[in-house]
Amino acid sequence: MFLINTAMEHIDLGTAGLVALLGYLVVFIGLIFLMIVVSIVGRIMVGTKKAAPAPAPAPAAAPAPAKQLPEAPGTAGACKLYNVSDREAAMLMAIVANKMGKPLNTLRFKSMKEVQ
C-alpha cells in the first residue's frame, strides 16, 4: 500500500528530469512490446492464410485477341440544369464518366442542381 503525501513538496530539477525520462522510457518500452506482438500476430495470420493449398491452375490456351467494344452511338437525352452553368455541367459529367470508367455517351444525366 502506498502512502500519499498531501503536503506540497518541491522537487529539484534533476529529480523532475529523472521522473520524466523514466516515464518516456516506460512508454517507449510499451510501444516496442506492442509492435512485437502485432508483428508476431501478423506473421501467424499470414502463415495460416498460406497453409491452405491453392488449386492447381488449369493449362491456359493461347490468349484470344482483345475484343474491341464498339462505342455507344447517339446521345443519352436532355439534362435539366438548375443554377448550374453549361460549363460546370460538362465538367461534372466528364468527371463522373472518368471515375466510372465508362464513355460519356453511355451515361444518362436527368438533372443537375447546385446544393448550397
Jmol script that loads the backbone (N, CA, C; Angstrom):
load data "model"
ATOM      1  N   MET A   1       0.845  -1.162   0.000  1.00  0.00           N
ATOM      2  CA  MET A   1       0.000   0.000   0.000  1.00  0.00           C
ATOM      3  C   MET A   1       0.895   1.231   0.000  1.00  0.00           C
ATOM      4  N   PHE A   2       0.521   2.206  -0.792  1.00  0.00           N
ATOM      5  CA  PHE A   2       1.311   3.414  -0.923  1.00  0.00           C
ATOM      6  C   PHE A   2       0.745   4.509  -0.041  1.00  0.00           C
ATOM      7  N   LEU A   3       1.624   5.278   0.517  1.00  0.00           N
ATOM      8  CA  LEU A   3       1.207   6.430   1.293  1.00  0.00           C
ATOM      9  C   LEU A   3       1.306   7.661   0.414  1.00  0.00           C
ATOM     10  N   ILE A   4       0.273   8.465   0.433  1.00  0.00           N
ATOM     11  CA  ILE A   4       0.248   9.671  -0.373  1.00  0.00           C
ATOM     12  C   ILE A   4       0.485  10.853   0.538  1.00  0.00           C
ATOM     13  N   ASN A   5       1.477  11.631   0.200  1.00  0.00           N
ATOM     14  CA  ASN A   5       1.797  12.814   0.992  1.00  0.00           C
ATOM     15  C   ASN A   5       0.992  13.976   0.424  1.00  0.00           C
ATOM     16  N   THR A   6       0.115  14.540   1.210  1.00  0.00           N
ATOM     17  CA  THR A   6      -0.731  15.624   0.723  1.00  0.00           C
ATOM     18  C   THR A   6      -0.055  16.979   0.848  1.00  0.00           C
ATOM     19  N   ALA A   7       1.032  17.048   1.549  1.00  0.00           N
ATOM     20  CA  ALA A   7       1.733  18.329   1.684  1.00  0.00           C
ATOM     21  C   ALA A   7       2.452  18.635   0.386  1.00  0.00           C
ATOM     22  N   MET A   8       2.496  19.911   0.017  1.00  0.00           N
ATOM     23  CA  MET A   8       3.158  20.325  -1.205  1.00  0.00           C
ATOM     24  C   MET A   8       4.667  20.237  -1.002  1.00  0.00           C
ATOM     25  N   GLU A   9       5.311  19.424  -1.824  1.00  0.00           N
ATOM     26  CA  GLU A   9       6.756  19.315  -1.751  1.00  0.00           C
ATOM     27  C   GLU A   9       7.337  19.815  -3.058  1.00  0.00           C
ATOM     28  N   HIS A  10       8.449  20.455  -2.973  1.00  0.00           N
ATOM     29  CA  HIS A  10       9.153  20.920  -4.163  1.00  0.00           C
ATOM     30  C   HIS A  10      10.248  19.923  -4.482  1.00  0.00           C
ATOM     31  N   ILE A  11      10.312  19.528  -5.766  1.00  0.00           N
ATOM     32  CA  ILE A  11      11.378  18.622  -6.170  1.00  0.00           C
ATOM     33  C   ILE A  11      12.350  19.412  -7.031  1.00  0.00           C
ATOM     34  N   ASP A  12      13.581  18.994  -6.979  1.00  0.00           N
ATOM     35  CA  ASP A  12      14.583  19.728  -7.748  1.00  0.00           C
ATOM     36  C   ASP A  12      14.531  19.316  -9.214  1.00  0.00           C
ATOM     37  N   LEU A  13      15.253  20.041 -10.029  1.00  0.00           N
ATOM     38  CA  LEU A  13      15.216  19.851 -11.480  1.00  0.00           C
ATOM     39  C   LEU A  13      15.726  18.468 -11.886  1.00  0.00           C
ATOM     40  N   GLY A  14      16.721  17.959 -11.234  1.00  0.00           N
ATOM     41  CA  GLY A  14      17.280  16.646 -11.564  1.00  0.00           C
ATOM     42  C   GLY A  14      16.275  15.531 -11.331  1.00  0.00           C
ATOM     43  N   THR A  15      15.548  15.614 -10.208  1.00  0.00           N
ATOM     44  CA  THR A  15      14.547  14.594  -9.913  1.00  0.00           C
ATOM     45  C   THR A  15      13.391  14.665 -10.921  1.00  0.00           C
ATOM     46  N   ALA A  16      12.965  15.866 -11.280  1.00  0.00           N
ATOM     47  CA  ALA A  16      11.894  16.023 -12.263  1.00  0.00           C
ATOM     48  C   ALA A  16      12.321  15.464 -13.616  1.00  0.00           C
ATOM     49  N   GLY A  17      13.565  15.707 -14.002  1.00  0.00           N
ATOM     50  CA  GLY A  17      14.068  15.177 -15.262  1.00  0.00           C
ATOM     51  C   GLY A  17      14.134  13.662 -15.248  1.00  0.00           C
ATOM     52  N   LEU A  18      14.551  13.094 -14.120  1.00  0.00           N
ATOM     53  CA  LEU A  18      14.631  11.644 -13.994  1.00  0.00           C
ATOM     54  C   LEU A  18      13.235  11.021 -14.088  1.00  0.00           C
ATOM     55  N   VAL A  19      12.262  11.640 -13.430  1.00  0.00           N
ATOM     56  CA  VAL A  19      10.889  11.130 -13.491  1.00  0.00           C
ATOM     57  C   VAL A  19      10.358  11.212 -14.923  1.00  0.00           C
ATOM     58  N   ALA A  20      10.643  12.296 -15.622  1.00  0.00           N
ATOM     59  CA  ALA A  20      10.192  12.443 -16.992  1.00  0.00           C
ATOM     60  C   ALA A  20      10.852  11.398 -17.887  1.00  0.00           C
ATOM     61  N   LEU A  21      12.144  11.210 -17.750  1.00  0.00           N
ATOM     62  CA  LEU A  21      12.839  10.215 -18.568  1.00  0.00           C
ATOM     63  C   LEU A  21      12.320   8.803 -18.297  1.00  0.00           C
ATOM     64  N   LEU A  22      12.061   8.485 -17.042  1.00  0.00           N
ATOM     65  CA  LEU A  22      11.511   7.164 -16.730  1.00  0.00           C
ATOM     66  C   LEU A  22      10.115   7.006 -17.338  1.00  0.00           C
ATOM     67  N   GLY A  23       9.339   8.047 -17.336  1.00  0.00           N
ATOM     68  CA  GLY A  23       8.012   7.985 -17.958  1.00  0.00           C
ATOM     69  C   GLY A  23       8.119   7.742 -19.455  1.00  0.00           C
ATOM     70  N   TYR A  24       9.020   8.485 -20.130  1.00  0.00           N
ATOM     71  CA  TYR A  24       9.229   8.269 -21.559  1.00  0.00           C
ATOM     72  C   TYR A  24       9.722   6.851 -21.829  1.00  0.00           C
ATOM     73  N   LEU A  25      10.613   6.362 -20.999  1.00  0.00           N
ATOM     74  CA  LEU A  25      11.160   5.018 -21.167  1.00  0.00           C
ATOM     75  C   LEU A  25      10.057   3.965 -21.060  1.00  0.00           C
ATOM     76  N   VAL A  26       9.171   4.118 -20.105  1.00  0.00           N
ATOM     77  CA  VAL A  26       8.072   3.169 -19.941  1.00  0.00           C
ATOM     78  C   VAL A  26       7.166   3.187 -21.172  1.00  0.00           C
ATOM     79  N   VAL A  27       6.869   4.374 -21.681  1.00  0.00           N
ATOM     80  CA  VAL A  27       6.007   4.481 -22.856  1.00  0.00           C
ATOM     81  C   VAL A  27       6.671   3.827 -24.063  1.00  0.00           C
ATOM     82  N   PHE A  28       7.943   4.100 -24.302  1.00  0.00           N
ATOM     83  CA  PHE A  28       8.609   3.532 -25.462  1.00  0.00           C
ATOM     84  C   PHE A  28       8.774   2.021 -25.343  1.00  0.00           C
ATOM     85  N   ILE A  29       9.021   1.517 -24.148  1.00  0.00           N
ATOM     86  CA  ILE A  29       9.104   0.065 -23.971  1.00  0.00           C
ATOM     87  C   ILE A  29       7.742  -0.562 -24.256  1.00  0.00           C
ATOM     88  N   GLY A  30       6.682   0.089 -23.816  1.00  0.00           N
ATOM     89  CA  GLY A  30       5.340  -0.416 -24.110  1.00  0.00           C
ATOM     90  C   GLY A  30       5.052  -0.414 -25.596  1.00  0.00           C
ATOM     91  N   LEU A  31       5.463   0.643 -26.309  1.00  0.00           N
ATOM     92  CA  LEU A  31       5.258   0.704 -27.751  1.00  0.00           C
ATOM     93  C   LEU A  31       6.057  -0.373 -28.492  1.00  0.00           C
ATOM     94  N   ILE A  32       7.284  -0.594 -28.057  1.00  0.00           N
ATOM     95  CA  ILE A  32       8.109  -1.634 -28.683  1.00  0.00           C
ATOM     96  C   ILE A  32       7.491  -3.009 -28.447  1.00  0.00           C
ATOM     97  N   PHE A  33       7.017  -3.253 -27.229  1.00  0.00           N
ATOM     98  CA  PHE A  33       6.364  -4.523 -26.930  1.00  0.00           C
ATOM     99  C   PHE A  33       5.112  -4.708 -27.788  1.00  0.00           C
ATOM    100  N   LEU A  34       4.324  -3.658 -27.932  1.00  0.00           N
ATOM    101  CA  LEU A  34       3.119  -3.723 -28.754  1.00  0.00           C
ATOM    102  C   LEU A  34       3.471  -3.982 -30.219  1.00  0.00           C
ATOM    103  N   MET A  35       4.546  -3.357 -30.717  1.00  0.00           N
ATOM    104  CA  MET A  35       4.982  -3.574 -32.090  1.00  0.00           C
ATOM    105  C   MET A  35       5.398  -5.035 -32.297  1.00  0.00           C
ATOM    106  N   ILE A  36       6.072  -5.608 -31.339  1.00  0.00           N
ATOM    107  CA  ILE A  36       6.499  -7.007 -31.446  1.00  0.00           C
ATOM    108  C   ILE A  36       5.288  -7.928 -31.465  1.00  0.00           C
ATOM    109  N   VAL A  37       4.329  -7.667 -30.590  1.00  0.00           N
ATOM    110  CA  VAL A  37       3.128  -8.511 -30.539  1.00  0.00           C
ATOM    111  C   VAL A  37       2.351  -8.429 -31.845  1.00  0.00           C
ATOM    112  N   VAL A  38       2.192  -7.221 -32.385  1.00  0.00           N
ATOM    113  CA  VAL A  38       1.452  -7.062 -33.636  1.00  0.00           C
ATOM    114  C   VAL A  38       2.167  -7.759 -34.785  1.00  0.00           C
ATOM    115  N   SER A  39       3.483  -7.665 -34.860  1.00  0.00           N
ATOM    116  CA  SER A  39       4.202  -8.328 -35.948  1.00  0.00           C
ATOM    117  C   SER A  39       4.120  -9.850 -35.816  1.00  0.00           C
ATOM    118  N   ILE A  40       4.150 -10.378 -34.601  1.00  0.00           N
ATOM    119  CA  ILE A  40       4.028 -11.826 -34.411  1.00  0.00           C
ATOM    120  C   ILE A  40       2.638 -12.296 -34.822  1.00  0.00           C
ATOM    121  N   VAL A  41       1.606 -11.570 -34.404  1.00  0.00           N
ATOM    122  CA  VAL A  41       0.242 -11.945 -34.771  1.00  0.00           C
ATOM    123  C   VAL A  41       0.060 -11.825 -36.288  1.00  0.00           C
ATOM    124  N   GLY A  42       0.655 -10.814 -36.903  1.00  0.00           N
ATOM    125  CA  GLY A  42       0.573 -10.675 -38.356  1.00  0.00           C
ATOM    126  C   GLY A  42       1.224 -11.842 -39.072  1.00  0.00           C
ATOM    127  N   ARG A  43       2.363 -12.286 -38.597  1.00  0.00           N
ATOM    128  CA  ARG A  43       3.032 -13.431 -39.215  1.00  0.00           C
ATOM    129  C   ARG A  43       2.213 -14.700 -39.038  1.00  0.00           C
ATOM    130  N   ILE A  44       1.573 -14.849 -37.891  1.00  0.00           N
ATOM    131  CA  ILE A  44       0.728 -16.020 -37.662  1.00  0.00           C
ATOM    132  C   ILE A  44      -0.449 -16.006 -38.632  1.00  0.00           C
ATOM    133  N   MET A  45      -1.067 -14.835 -38.798  1.00  0.00           N
ATOM    134  CA  MET A  45      -2.222 -14.750 -39.694  1.00  0.00           C
ATOM    135  C   MET A  45      -1.819 -14.995 -41.148  1.00  0.00           C
ATOM    136  N   VAL A  46      -0.690 -14.474 -41.576  1.00  0.00           N
ATOM    137  CA  VAL A  46      -0.230 -14.706 -42.939  1.00  0.00           C
ATOM    138  C   VAL A  46       0.115 -16.178 -43.110  1.00  0.00           C
ATOM    139  N   GLY A  47       0.681 -16.790 -42.089  1.00  0.00           N
ATOM    140  CA  GLY A  47       1.024 -18.209 -42.161  1.00  0.00           C
ATOM    141  C   GLY A  47      -0.202 -19.085 -42.274  1.00  0.00           C
ATOM    142  N   THR A  48      -1.283 -18.748 -41.572  1.00  0.00           N
ATOM    143  CA  THR A  48      -2.495 -19.554 -41.676  1.00  0.00           C
ATOM    144  C   THR A  48      -3.155 -19.372 -43.028  1.00  0.00           C
ATOM    145  N   LYS A  49      -3.016 -18.205 -43.631  1.00  0.00           N
ATOM    146  CA  LYS A  49      -3.614 -17.967 -44.939  1.00  0.00           C
ATOM    147  C   LYS A  49      -2.877 -18.771 -46.009  1.00  0.00           C
ATOM    148  N   LYS A  50      -1.564 -18.896 -45.881  1.00  0.00           N
ATOM    149  CA  LYS A  50      -0.780 -19.631 -46.870  1.00  0.00           C
ATOM    150  C   LYS A  50      -0.866 -21.137 -46.664  1.00  0.00           C
ATOM    151  N   ALA A  51      -1.344 -21.596 -45.507  1.00  0.00           N
ATOM    152  CA  ALA A  51      -1.393 -23.022 -45.219  1.00  0.00           C
ATOM    153  C   ALA A  51      -2.408 -23.742 -46.098  1.00  0.00           C
ATOM    154  N   ALA A  52      -3.459 -23.053 -46.527  1.00  0.00           N
ATOM    155  CA  ALA A  52      -4.465 -23.690 -47.384  1.00  0.00           C
ATOM    156  C   ALA A  52      -3.859 -23.931 -48.762  1.00  0.00           C
ATOM    157  N   PRO A  53      -3.978 -25.168 -49.277  1.00  0.00           N
ATOM    158  CA  PRO A  53      -3.383 -25.444 -50.582  1.00  0.00           C
ATOM    159  C   PRO A  53      -4.161 -24.746 -51.688  1.00  0.00           C
ATOM    160  N   ALA A  54      -3.436 -24.155 -52.582  1.00  0.00           N
ATOM    161  CA  ALA A  54      -4.047 -23.459 -53.707  1.00  0.00           C
ATOM    162  C   ALA A  54      -4.326 -24.474 -54.805  1.00  0.00           C
ATOM    163  N   PRO A  55      -5.492 -24.353 -55.467  1.00  0.00           N
ATOM    164  CA  PRO A  55      -5.765 -25.293 -56.557  1.00  0.00           C
ATOM    165  C   PRO A  55      -4.797 -25.064 -57.709  1.00  0.00           C
ATOM    166  N   ALA A  56      -4.459 -26.154 -58.380  1.00  0.00           N
ATOM    167  CA  ALA A  56      -3.523 -26.057 -59.499  1.00  0.00           C
ATOM    168  C   ALA A  56      -4.187 -25.302 -60.638  1.00  0.00           C
ATOM    169  N   PRO A  57      -3.476 -24.360 -61.233  1.00  0.00           N
ATOM    170  CA  PRO A  57      -4.084 -23.610 -62.338  1.00  0.00           C
ATOM    171  C   PRO A  57      -4.268 -24.500 -63.563  1.00  0.00           C
ATOM    172  N   ALA A  58      -5.375 -24.299 -64.251  1.00  0.00           N
ATOM    173  CA  ALA A  58      -5.651 -25.063 -65.465  1.00  0.00           C
ATOM    174  C   ALA A  58      -4.710 -24.588 -66.559  1.00  0.00           C
ATOM    175  N   PRO A  59      -4.312 -25.482 -67.431  1.00  0.00           N
ATOM    176  CA  PRO A  59      -3.420 -25.044 -68.516  1.00  0.00           C
ATOM    177  C   PRO A  59      -4.147 -24.032 -69.396  1.00  0.00           C
ATOM    178  N   ALA A  60      -3.502 -22.924 -69.604  1.00  0.00           N
ATOM    179  CA  ALA A  60      -4.120 -21.840 -70.361  1.00  0.00           C
ATOM    180  C   ALA A  60      -3.909 -22.052 -71.847  1.00  0.00           C
ATOM    181  N   ALA A  61      -4.975 -21.786 -72.592  1.00  0.00           N
ATOM    182  CA  ALA A  61      -4.869 -21.857 -74.041  1.00  0.00           C
ATOM    183  C   ALA A  61      -4.236 -20.558 -74.528  1.00  0.00           C
ATOM    184  N   ALA A  62      -3.984 -20.483 -75.802  1.00  0.00           N
ATOM    185  CA  ALA A  62      -3.406 -19.266 -76.366  1.00  0.00           C
ATOM    186  C   ALA A  62      -4.370 -18.110 -76.115  1.00  0.00           C
ATOM    187  N   PRO A  63      -3.866 -16.972 -75.662  1.00  0.00           N
ATOM    188  CA  PRO A  63      -4.767 -15.865 -75.360  1.00  0.00           C
ATOM    189  C   PRO A  63      -5.465 -15.356 -76.610  1.00  0.00           C
ATOM    190  N   ALA A  64      -6.762 -15.128 -76.451  1.00  0.00           N
ATOM    191  CA  ALA A  64      -7.553 -14.614 -77.565  1.00  0.00           C
ATOM    192  C   ALA A  64      -7.226 -13.141 -77.757  1.00  0.00           C
ATOM    193  N   PRO A  65      -7.313 -12.650 -78.983  1.00  0.00           N
ATOM    194  CA  PRO A  65      -7.049 -11.227 -79.190  1.00  0.00           C
ATOM    195  C   PRO A  65      -8.073 -10.386 -78.442  1.00  0.00           C
ATOM    196  N   ALA A  66      -7.630  -9.232 -77.964  1.00  0.00           N
ATOM    197  CA  ALA A  66      -8.503  -8.353 -77.190  1.00  0.00           C
ATOM    198  C   ALA A  66      -9.683  -7.912 -78.039  1.00  0.00           C
ATOM    199  N   LYS A  67     -10.867  -8.031 -77.454  1.00  0.00           N
ATOM    200  CA  LYS A  67     -12.081  -7.671 -78.172  1.00  0.00           C
ATOM    201  C   LYS A  67     -12.333  -6.185 -77.986  1.00  0.00           C
ATOM    202  N   GLN A  68     -12.491  -5.483 -79.057  1.00  0.00           N
ATOM    203  CA  GLN A  68     -12.749  -4.048 -79.001  1.00  0.00           C
ATOM    204  C   GLN A  68     -14.254  -3.846 -78.995  1.00  0.00           C
ATOM    205  N   LEU A  69     -14.751  -3.266 -77.898  1.00  0.00           N
ATOM    206  CA  LEU A  69     -16.173  -2.994 -77.804  1.00  0.00           C
ATOM    207  C   LEU A  69     -16.502  -1.718 -78.556  1.00  0.00           C
ATOM    208  N   PRO A  70     -17.575  -1.732 -79.342  1.00  0.00           N
ATOM    209  CA  PRO A  70     -17.931  -0.514 -80.075  1.00  0.00           C
ATOM    210  C   PRO A  70     -18.492   0.530 -79.113  1.00  0.00           C
ATOM    211  N   GLU A  71     -18.233   1.773 -79.433  1.00  0.00           N
ATOM    212  CA  GLU A  71     -18.765   2.849 -78.603  1.00  0.00           C
ATOM    213  C   GLU A  71     -20.249   3.006 -78.871  1.00  0.00           C
ATOM    214  N   ALA A  72     -20.973   3.388 -77.841  1.00  0.00           N
ATOM    215  CA  ALA A  72     -22.418   3.550 -77.974  1.00  0.00           C
ATOM    216  C   ALA A  72     -22.708   4.778 -78.826  1.00  0.00           C
ATOM    217  N   PRO A  73     -23.585   4.648 -79.802  1.00  0.00           N
ATOM    218  CA  PRO A  73     -23.895   5.788 -80.656  1.00  0.00           C
ATOM    219  C   PRO A  73     -24.932   6.697 -80.001  1.00  0.00           C
ATOM    220  N   GLY A  74     -24.963   7.939 -80.472  1.00  0.00           N
ATOM    221  CA  GLY A  74     -26.044   8.844 -80.103  1.00  0.00           C
ATOM    222  C   GLY A  74     -25.868   9.531 -78.768  1.00  0.00           C
ATOM    223  N   THR A  75     -26.947  10.127 -78.326  1.00  0.00           N
ATOM    224  CA  THR A  75     -26.952  10.887 -77.096  1.00  0.00           C
ATOM    225  C   THR A  75     -27.841  10.199 -76.076  1.00  0.00           C
ATOM    226  N   ALA A  76     -27.691  10.565 -74.846  1.00  0.00           N
ATOM    227  CA  ALA A  76     -28.471   9.943 -73.778  1.00  0.00           C
ATOM    228  C   ALA A  76     -29.623  10.820 -73.330  1.00  0.00           C
ATOM    229  N   GLY A  77     -29.987  11.844 -74.074  1.00  0.00           N
ATOM    230  CA  GLY A  77     -31.140  12.670 -73.734  1.00  0.00           C
ATOM    231  C   GLY A  77     -30.739  13.992 -73.120  1.00  0.00           C
ATOM    232  N   ALA A  78     -31.761  14.788 -72.805  1.00  0.00           N
ATOM    233  CA  ALA A  78     -31.537  16.132 -72.271  1.00  0.00           C
ATOM    234  C   ALA A  78     -31.330  16.076 -70.759  1.00  0.00           C
ATOM    235  N   CYS A  79     -30.619  17.060 -70.265  1.00  0.00           N
ATOM    236  CA  CYS A  79     -30.354  17.179 -68.832  1.00  0.00           C
ATOM    237  C   CYS A  79     -30.834  18.556 -68.388  1.00  0.00           C
ATOM    238  N   LYS A  80     -31.706  18.574 -67.392  1.00  0.00           N
ATOM    239  CA  LYS A  80     -32.213  19.843 -66.874  1.00  0.00           C
ATOM    240  C   LYS A  80     -31.211  20.409 -65.881  1.00  0.00           C
ATOM    241  N   LEU A  81     -30.877  21.679 -66.030  1.00  0.00           N
ATOM    242  CA  LEU A  81     -29.892  22.327 -65.168  1.00  0.00           C
ATOM    243  C   LEU A  81     -30.593  23.358 -64.287  1.00  0.00           C
ATOM    244  N   TYR A  82     -30.353  23.274 -62.999  1.00  0.00           N
ATOM    245  CA  TYR A  82     -30.910  24.214 -62.029  1.00  0.00           C
ATOM    246  C   TYR A  82     -29.750  24.926 -61.331  1.00  0.00           C
ATOM    247  N   ASN A  83     -29.555  26.203 -61.631  1.00  0.00           N
ATOM    248  CA  ASN A  83     -28.481  27.027 -61.046  1.00  0.00           C
ATOM    249  C   ASN A  83     -27.096  26.455 -61.321  1.00  0.00           C
ATOM    250  N   VAL A  84     -26.926  25.805 -62.458  1.00  0.00           N
ATOM    251  CA  VAL A  84     -25.634  25.249 -62.857  1.00  0.00           C
ATOM    252  C   VAL A  84     -25.371  25.714 -64.287  1.00  0.00           C
ATOM    253  N   SER A  85     -24.185  26.247 -64.526  1.00  0.00           N
ATOM    254  CA  SER A  85     -23.853  26.690 -65.882  1.00  0.00           C
ATOM    255  C   SER A  85     -23.550  25.482 -66.773  1.00  0.00           C
ATOM    256  N   ASP A  86     -23.603  25.712 -68.073  1.00  0.00           N
ATOM    257  CA  ASP A  86     -23.309  24.642 -69.023  1.00  0.00           C
ATOM    258  C   ASP A  86     -21.885  24.121 -68.843  1.00  0.00           C
ATOM    259  N   ARG A  87     -20.964  25.028 -68.568  1.00  0.00           N
ATOM    260  CA  ARG A  87     -19.561  24.646 -68.386  1.00  0.00           C
ATOM    261  C   ARG A  87     -19.391  23.744 -67.167  1.00  0.00           C
ATOM    262  N   GLU A  88     -20.023  24.124 -66.050  1.00  0.00           N
ATOM    263  CA  GLU A  88     -19.934  23.301 -64.833  1.00  0.00           C
ATOM    264  C   GLU A  88     -20.574  21.934 -65.048  1.00  0.00           C
ATOM    265  N   ALA A  89     -21.712  21.911 -65.746  1.00  0.00           N
ATOM    266  CA  ALA A  89     -22.389  20.644 -66.017  1.00  0.00           C
ATOM    267  C   ALA A  89     -21.509  19.734 -66.865  1.00  0.00           C
ATOM    268  N   ALA A  90     -20.852  20.289 -67.871  1.00  0.00           N
ATOM    269  CA  ALA A  90     -19.974  19.491 -68.722  1.00  0.00           C
ATOM    270  C   ALA A  90     -18.800  18.928 -67.925  1.00  0.00           C
ATOM    271  N   MET A  91     -18.236  19.747 -67.029  1.00  0.00           N
ATOM    272  CA  MET A  91     -17.122  19.260 -66.209  1.00  0.00           C
ATOM    273  C   MET A  91     -17.578  18.141 -65.276  1.00  0.00           C
ATOM    274  N   LEU A  92     -18.739  18.310 -64.654  1.00  0.00           N
ATOM    275  CA  LEU A  92     -19.243  17.271 -63.751  1.00  0.00           C
ATOM    276  C   LEU A  92     -19.518  15.969 -64.494  1.00  0.00           C
ATOM    277  N   MET A  93     -20.100  16.077 -65.686  1.00  0.00           N
ATOM    278  CA  MET A  93     -20.365  14.873 -66.474  1.00  0.00           C
ATOM    279  C   MET A  93     -19.063  14.166 -66.848  1.00  0.00           C
ATOM    280  N   ALA A  94     -18.067  14.932 -67.238  1.00  0.00           N
ATOM    281  CA  ALA A  94     -16.779  14.341 -67.613  1.00  0.00           C
ATOM    282  C   ALA A  94     -16.106  13.680 -66.418  1.00  0.00           C
ATOM    283  N   ILE A  95     -16.200  14.303 -65.243  1.00  0.00           N
ATOM    284  CA  ILE A  95     -15.587  13.730 -64.036  1.00  0.00           C
ATOM    285  C   ILE A  95     -16.271  12.422 -63.668  1.00  0.00           C
ATOM    286  N   VAL A  96     -17.602  12.404 -63.702  1.00  0.00           N
ATOM    287  CA  VAL A  96     -18.340  11.187 -63.355  1.00  0.00           C
ATOM    288  C   VAL A  96     -18.005  10.059 -64.337  1.00  0.00           C
ATOM    289  N   ALA A  97     -17.973  10.368 -65.622  1.00  0.00           N
ATOM    290  CA  ALA A  97     -17.658   9.348 -66.623  1.00  0.00           C
ATOM    291  C   ALA A  97     -16.245   8.819 -66.426  1.00  0.00           C
ATOM    292  N   ASN A  98     -15.310   9.694 -66.111  1.00  0.00           N
ATOM    293  CA  ASN A  98     -13.924   9.277 -65.893  1.00  0.00           C
ATOM    294  C   ASN A  98     -13.809   8.378 -64.672  1.00  0.00           C
ATOM    295  N   LYS A  99     -14.450   8.768 -63.567  1.00  0.00           N
ATOM    296  CA  LYS A  99     -14.373   7.970 -62.339  1.00  0.00           C
ATOM    297  C   LYS A  99     -15.038   6.613 -62.504  1.00  0.00           C
ATOM    298  N   MET A 100     -16.106   6.551 -63.306  1.00  0.00           N
ATOM    299  CA  MET A 100     -16.799   5.281 -63.524  1.00  0.00           C
ATOM    300  C   MET A 100     -16.118   4.435 -64.589  1.00  0.00           C
ATOM    301  N   GLY A 101     -15.260   5.049 -65.390  1.00  0.00           N
ATOM    302  CA  GLY A 101     -14.551   4.315 -66.427  1.00  0.00           C
ATOM    303  C   GLY A 101     -15.457   3.934 -67.594  1.00  0.00           C
ATOM    304  N   LYS A 102     -16.471   4.740 -67.857  1.00  0.00           N
ATOM    305  CA  LYS A 102     -17.407   4.470 -68.946  1.00  0.00           C
ATOM    306  C   LYS A 102     -17.417   5.648 -69.906  1.00  0.00           C
ATOM    307  N   PRO A 103     -17.751   5.398 -71.169  1.00  0.00           N
ATOM    308  CA  PRO A 103     -17.872   6.519 -72.108  1.00  0.00           C
ATOM    309  C   PRO A 103     -19.021   7.437 -71.690  1.00  0.00           C
ATOM    310  N   LEU A 104     -18.844   8.705 -71.941  1.00  0.00           N
ATOM    311  CA  LEU A 104     -19.833   9.688 -71.520  1.00  0.00           C
ATOM    312  C   LEU A 104     -21.182   9.466 -72.185  1.00  0.00           C
ATOM    313  N   ASN A 105     -21.171   8.995 -73.433  1.00  0.00           N
ATOM    314  CA  ASN A 105     -22.442   8.827 -74.123  1.00  0.00           C
ATOM    315  C   ASN A 105     -23.220   7.594 -73.668  1.00  0.00           C
ATOM    316  N   THR A 106     -22.674   6.795 -72.768  1.00  0.00           N
ATOM    317  CA  THR A 106     -23.425   5.665 -72.220  1.00  0.00           C
ATOM    318  C   THR A 106     -24.121   6.029 -70.910  1.00  0.00           C
ATOM    319  N   LEU A 107     -23.820   7.205 -70.381  1.00  0.00           N
ATOM    320  CA  LEU A 107     -24.426   7.643 -69.126  1.00  0.00           C
ATOM    321  C   LEU A 107     -25.593   8.570 -69.411  1.00  0.00           C
ATOM    322  N   ARG A 108     -26.567   8.574 -68.507  1.00  0.00           N
ATOM    323  CA  ARG A 108     -27.718   9.446 -68.664  1.00  0.00           C
ATOM    324  C   ARG A 108     -27.839  10.325 -67.438  1.00  0.00           C
ATOM    325  N   PHE A 109     -27.756  11.619 -67.653  1.00  0.00           N
ATOM    326  CA  PHE A 109     -27.917  12.597 -66.594  1.00  0.00           C
ATOM    327  C   PHE A 109     -29.282  13.238 -66.777  1.00  0.00           C
ATOM    328  N   LYS A 110     -30.147  13.117 -65.773  1.00  0.00           N
ATOM    329  CA  LYS A 110     -31.506  13.669 -65.885  1.00  0.00           C
ATOM    330  C   LYS A 110     -31.544  15.133 -65.489  1.00  0.00           C
ATOM    331  N   SER A 111     -30.888  15.484 -64.378  1.00  0.00           N
ATOM    332  CA  SER A 111     -30.881  16.877 -63.937  1.00  0.00           C
ATOM    333  C   SER A 111     -29.686  17.120 -63.036  1.00  0.00           C
ATOM    334  N   MET A 112     -29.319  18.401 -62.928  1.00  0.00           N
ATOM    335  CA  MET A 112     -28.236  18.821 -62.035  1.00  0.00           C
ATOM    336  C   MET A 112     -28.713  20.046 -61.284  1.00  0.00           C
ATOM    337  N   LYS A 113     -28.464  20.026 -59.992  1.00  0.00           N
ATOM    338  CA  LYS A 113     -28.887  21.136 -59.138  1.00  0.00           C
ATOM    339  C   LYS A 113     -27.764  21.450 -58.176  1.00  0.00           C
ATOM    340  N   GLU A 114     -27.444  22.733 -58.062  1.00  0.00           N
ATOM    341  CA  GLU A 114     -26.416  23.149 -57.117  1.00  0.00           C
ATOM    342  C   GLU A 114     -27.005  23.135 -55.710  1.00  0.00           C
ATOM    343  N   VAL A 115     -26.345  22.438 -54.812  1.00  0.00           N
ATOM    344  CA  VAL A 115     -26.785  22.350 -53.424  1.00  0.00           C
ATOM    345  C   VAL A 115     -25.929  23.293 -52.603  1.00  0.00           C
ATOM    346  N   GLN A 116     -26.588  24.152 -51.841  1.00  0.00           N
ATOM    347  CA  GLN A 116     -25.831  25.121 -51.035  1.00  0.00           C
ATOM    348  C   GLN A 116     -25.961  24.819 -49.581  1.00  0.00           C
TER     349      GLN A 116
END
end "model"
wireframe off; spacefill off
backbone 0.3
color backbone group
